[in-house]
Amino acid sequence: MFALCLLIATGLWFLNALSKDYTATVNYSVRFVNPPNELFLTSNPPSKFEFKVEAHGFSLLRHKLSLSSSPVVLDLTSIWNEQGTNQNIMTIQTRSLIRRIADQVSSEITINDISPQILTFTFDSLTVKKVPVKVNINTEFKPQFYQKEEITTQPDSIEITGPASILDTTQAVESETIEIKNIDADIEKAIKILSPENINISEEKVIVKIPVERFTEKEINVPVQVENNPPNLNIKLFPAEVKISFLVGLSEYENITAADFKAFVDYNEADYDTETLEISIGSKPPFLQMLRISPQTVEFLVESD
């Protein structure tokens, strides 16, 4: 009986206490939206405000127990127009925002003060720039299958929008990194573009195309040229040509000839103790695989004109 009376008395006291007005400090999340036209917010305003409020105990209790109160949303364009500024830096006293904040907070709560007391917003002009897309892709082919030509993307470039100070140093955007294994046919795949911080991109994905073909081995005899040959000397090479072995796509097998290669030796590498010169390949068709040169060196004989 005593415990029951104590419980009832406590409850009545608690209800009486909650019926009174109190001054307290509460925290509210805040979100800034809609920057002025052609401007971008580059500063980081606070994500929370601290309010000194006055309210009935019941109202304060409901707020304290609320686990999902909506954030206060502040329209930057509206504030910008109200301030009448034309500068890229806007400084305002948060007391001037009490009225717009009160419309979003419970009508049972009176806001007397806000912390921080001063807000500074820094804006930068928005610019548009077209940049290429850098594809991050790791490929693994089945035996005898290789990439036939360059990897292409559709589109090959996109428009990005953001602060001029950031776009000036942005030369490309990158895709997410993906891996494709056991490739034996052409690949066409959509890949997500990674949006850099504080930059908007015109496309979210690009279509990546990888041309693939079966390769086979081919051998060609290529004459060896002499570079840096002195005008008064005649250099003879033994052998005068080398065999180049490589893998080539079936569609190009018949088109590859000795004229597509440049094999040479550099006479500047010769000295009195040298009997051979190393073969170098100066040019070759693209996307050939596993180049082998036989022999890798040649002997030479120097004759005076």
C-alpha angles and dihedrals in degrees: 000000000000092000091049092051090048091051093050092047091049091049093050091048091050092050091048091050093050091052091066128086118257138185114224144156119246133177124227129186114237131200126194116211142173106032115208116282114287092002130108126207107237100170124079110237118195118282092213137043126205112220127199101211141177121213147132115286091246091056093049091048092052090051093049091049093047110105099182110038112164116250121251108257118210121192108221094197091054091049091046092053092045091053091049092217127152097186127103090237120065123187121188138171111242091222086073088062096055093096095053091043094049089059089062098041124072113290087226090068124074116205112216101171142001132215127239091045096200129042125195120197121193118199133189127199116261117238134182123226135174115226135171123255115242109210118214105202133147115205133194119187132204115249113292092012121109142163108280102196141356119307109252133196131209108243098023092199137020139200119254126195126201147103114331091232091060098039091053090068098037109098100165144357123233134222126226114273116258135173126217119188137185093027116183102149141040113295125219113174138158113235127190118244116227110232112221117231114280092007129109118212127209094219130038096198141023129206110239118205122195116184110214131189141172111256130210134188124263135176127209132180110228125189115239119235127205119230125200090020109172111240094236095051133075114210119202120193128208109233099021093204137035134212115243117198121193146148117255135179115263092240091059099037096104094039098060113094138165089265089069092065135064116203116180147160125217114231090200087073091061123098138159092279094048121096098167138040126214119244117236129189111227099180139003138167114279123261098024113145134214101007114199126183123205118221101017093199134034133203119238140204124204119214127181118231 
